[in-house]
Amino acid sequence: MERKCTNQPFLILMQTSRAIQDRIRDDMLKNNLSITDFSVLEVLFHKGKQTIHQIGKSVLITSGSMTYVIDKLEQKGLLKRSACPDDRRAIHVSLTVAGRELMNRIMPEHESFVDNIFDSLNSHDVDNLVDLLKRVKEKVDN
């Protein structure tokens, strides 16, 4: 029997992704942040000091866009730049005290939201979902 290809998995994936992003965007707007702002702060919160290049790779945006986002967050007093002692071309970025306080306040709610999204899945479901998404991503990357 020949398998008929439909776009249902693609549509469901895109609708799910959009719904999650919309919810996160709404939550972050309450904190005067965009999703990209939050993503940068989240990387610094979890990984500590990073170069602009490292942050960009983590949040999947270009270096030009990264500079703009970093500038905005620095103006808000949420992060700071410092010269890298080992490489004069590199700039390190880290959270300020205000940035860490903000993330300590909003991360528990964000993590609870993410946990809640997947709490209807058992560990086998989660493993299968991760495996399937990785397989799709590998196909796209090739």
C-alpha positions as CSV (number, residue, x, y, z in Angstrom):
1,M,0.0,0.0,0.0
2,E,1.4,3.4,-1.0
3,R,1.6,5.9,1.7
4,K,-0.2,9.2,1.0
5,C,1.8,12.3,2.1
6,T,-0.2,15.0,3.8
7,N,0.9,18.2,5.3
8,Q,-1.0,17.6,8.6
9,P,2.2,17.0,10.7
10,F,3.6,20.2,9.3
11,L,0.5,22.2,10.0
12,I,0.1,20.8,13.6
13,L,3.8,21.5,14.3
14,M,3.5,25.1,13.0
15,Q,0.2,25.7,14.9
16,T,1.7,24.3,18.1
17,S,4.9,26.3,17.7
18,R,2.9,29.5,17.0
19,A,0.6,28.9,20.0
20,I,3.6,28.4,22.3
21,Q,5.4,31.5,21.0
22,D,2.2,33.6,21.3
23,R,1.8,32.6,24.9
24,I,5.5,33.3,25.7
25,R,5.4,36.6,23.9
26,D,2.3,37.7,25.9
27,D,4.0,36.6,29.2
28,M,7.2,38.5,28.3
29,L,5.3,41.6,27.2
30,K,4.2,41.9,30.9
31,N,7.9,42.2,31.7
32,N,8.6,44.7,28.9
33,L,10.6,42.0,26.9
34,S,10.3,40.5,23.5
35,I,10.7,36.8,23.0
36,T,14.2,37.5,21.6
37,D,15.1,39.7,24.6
38,F,13.9,36.9,26.9
39,S,15.9,34.3,24.9
40,V,19.1,36.2,25.3
41,L,18.5,36.7,29.0
42,E,17.6,33.0,29.4
43,V,20.9,31.9,27.8
44,L,22.9,34.2,30.1
45,F,20.8,33.1,33.1
46,H,21.5,29.4,32.4
47,K,25.0,29.5,30.9
48,G,26.5,32.6,32.5
49,K,28.9,34.9,30.7
50,Q,28.9,34.4,26.9
51,T,30.3,36.1,23.8
52,I,27.8,37.7,21.5
53,H,28.6,35.0,18.9
54,Q,27.8,32.2,21.5
55,I,24.5,33.9,22.4
56,G,23.6,34.3,18.7
57,K,24.2,30.6,18.1
58,S,22.0,29.6,21.0
59,V,19.1,31.8,20.1
60,L,19.5,31.4,16.3
61,I,19.7,35.1,15.3
62,T,22.3,36.9,13.2
63,S,25.1,38.9,14.7
64,G,23.7,42.2,13.4
65,S,20.4,41.5,15.2
66,M,22.2,40.3,18.3
67,T,24.0,43.7,18.6
68,Y,20.7,45.5,18.5
69,V,19.1,43.2,21.1
70,I,22.2,43.5,23.3
71,D,22.1,47.3,23.0
72,K,18.5,47.4,24.1
73,L,19.0,45.1,27.1
74,E,22.1,47.0,28.1
75,Q,20.2,50.3,28.0
76,K,17.5,48.7,30.3
77,G,20.3,47.8,32.7
78,L,19.7,44.0,32.4
79,L,23.1,43.0,31.0
80,K,26.6,44.4,30.6
81,R,29.4,43.9,28.1
82,S,33.1,43.4,29.1
83,A,36.2,42.9,27.1
84,C,37.5,39.4,26.8
85,P,41.0,39.2,28.2
86,D,42.0,36.3,26.0
87,D,40.7,37.7,22.7
88,R,40.5,41.5,22.1
89,R,38.0,40.9,19.3
90,A,35.5,39.2,21.5
91,I,33.1,40.9,23.9
92,H,31.6,39.0,26.8
93,V,28.0,39.6,27.9
94,S,26.6,38.9,31.3
95,L,23.6,39.6,33.4
96,T,23.6,42.6,35.7
97,V,22.2,42.3,39.2
98,A,18.9,43.7,37.9
99,G,19.0,41.2,35.0
100,R,19.5,38.3,37.4
101,E,16.8,39.6,39.7
102,L,14.3,39.8,36.8
103,M,15.2,36.3,35.6
104,N,14.9,34.9,39.1
105,R,11.4,36.4,39.2
106,I,10.1,35.3,35.8
107,M,11.9,31.9,35.2
108,P,9.8,29.9,37.7
109,E,6.6,31.0,36.0
110,H,8.1,30.3,32.5
111,E,9.5,26.9,33.6
112,S,6.1,26.0,35.1
113,F,4.4,27.0,31.8
114,V,6.8,24.7,29.8
115,D,6.3,21.9,32.2
116,N,2.5,22.3,32.0
117,I,2.6,22.1,28.2
118,F,4.1,18.6,28.3
119,D,2.6,17.2,31.6
120,S,0.0,15.2,29.6
121,L,2.8,13.2,28.0
122,N,4.5,10.3,29.8
123,S,8.2,9.8,29.6
124,H,7.8,7.4,26.7
125,D,5.8,10.0,24.8
126,V,8.4,12.6,25.5
127,D,11.2,10.4,24.3
128,N,9.2,9.6,21.1
129,L,8.4,13.2,20.4
130,V,12.0,14.3,20.9
131,D,13.2,11.4,18.6
132,L,10.6,12.3,15.9
133,L,11.5,16.0,16.0
134,K,15.2,15.3,15.8
135,R,14.6,13.0,12.7
136,V,12.6,15.8,11.0
137,K,15.3,18.3,11.8
138,E,18.0,16.1,10.5
139,K,16.1,15.8,7.2
140,V,15.7,19.5,7.0
141,D,19.4,20.1,7.8
142,N,20.6,17.8,5.0
